[in-house]
Amino acid sequence: MSMAAIGRALQKRGYVFTILQTEEAEPVATREGMQFLRIPHEETAEDRRQRLDDLSRERGVSIRGSKRVLVQNARLVCEGAPELLRQADPDLLLADQSEPGRASSPMPRRFRS
C-alpha cells in the first residue's frame, strides 16, 4: 500500500495527512489533497534521476550501487527531516522502510532485472 493510499484512508476518517518528501512527490500530494512539506536539500531532481539512471546502467543492479542510493537517500531524510518534523509537530509519523525517503516518490525507475 502506498503512502498516498494510506493518506486517503486517514483523510476519509478526518485526519490531516502530510507528505514529507522531496519535490518530486509534491504533485502527488497536491492531487490527493494532502499537505506537503519539502525536505530541503542541495541535490536537484535531475541529479537524483541521473544517479538512478547511472545505477540502472550498471550490469544488473549491484548491491554496492543499491547501497549507495539507499545511503544517499537516508542521509537526505536524516539531515533534512528533523527540523520539519519539529515544526510540524505530528501526532503520528509513518515511515516507509523499503527505501527511506524514496519509496513513495513518483520517480521513474529503470532497473534491469
N, C-alpha and C positions, 0 to 999 in steps of 0.2 A: 504494500500500500504506500503510495507516495505521500509526501508531506502535504501536498495540495488536497488530497483526498481526506486525510486526517483533519486538515484545517476546515474543509467544507462540513464535515460531520460535527466538529466542535462549534462552528458558527451556527449551524442549524439548532444547536442546543443553547444558543445565546452567548457563547464565549467570544471574546476578541482573539483572533489568531494573527500573529505577526510572524512573517518570514524574515529571518536574519540571514543574509546571504550576500554574495557579490552581485553586481549589477545585472548579470545575465538572468537572474531569477525575478527581477522586478516586473517584466511584462506578465509573467505567470501570476504573481501576487496581485497585480492590478486587475487582471482579467477575472481572477477569482474573488475580487472584492476584499482582499486581505491587506492588512497593513504591511509595510515593507521597511526594513532598516538595512541600509547598505553597509557591509563590512568594509572599512577603509583599508586600502592597500595601494601600493605603487604599480603593481603589475597590471597592464591593460588586458582587456578581454581578448584582444588579438594575440597578445603574448601567451596567454593561457591556451588559446586554441592552437597556436603554433607548437607549444610544448606537448600537447596531446597528439598533434599530427606527427611530430618528431618521434614520439613514443610508438605510435602505430606503425611507423616505417621500419622500426626495428624488426628483426626476424622473429615474428611472433611477438607476444607481449612478455618481455623479460621480467623476472622477479625484481631485478635491480631497477629497471625503468619504472615498474609499478610502484615500488617502494619510494623512489624519488618523487613521484607525483603525489603519493599519499603524504609524505613528509612535508612537501611544499604546501599542500592544501591544509594539513593540520596546523602548520605554522601560521598560515593566513588566519585561520579561525582563532587560534590561541593568542595571537597578537592583536587582532582587531575586534574580537567579540566582547572581551570583558568589560570595556568601558560602555559599549552599547547596552549590555545586559544590566549594568549598574543603573544606567539612565532609564531603561525600560521597566526595571523592577518587576519582572514577570512573576505570576503566581506559580507557574509551571514551565519547565523547559523540556522540550522534546528534541532529542538529537538523533541524527541519522548515523548509525555506526558503520554502515557499509563502506562509506568513503567520506570521512569528515569534511564538511564544507562544500561538497560537490554533488552528492548522490541525488539530491532533488533538483539540481540545476538543469535547465533545459539545454545544456551544451551538447553539441553533436559529438559522438564518439565513433571513431572509425578503427576499432581494434580488430586485428585479424584473429581468427580462431585457430 
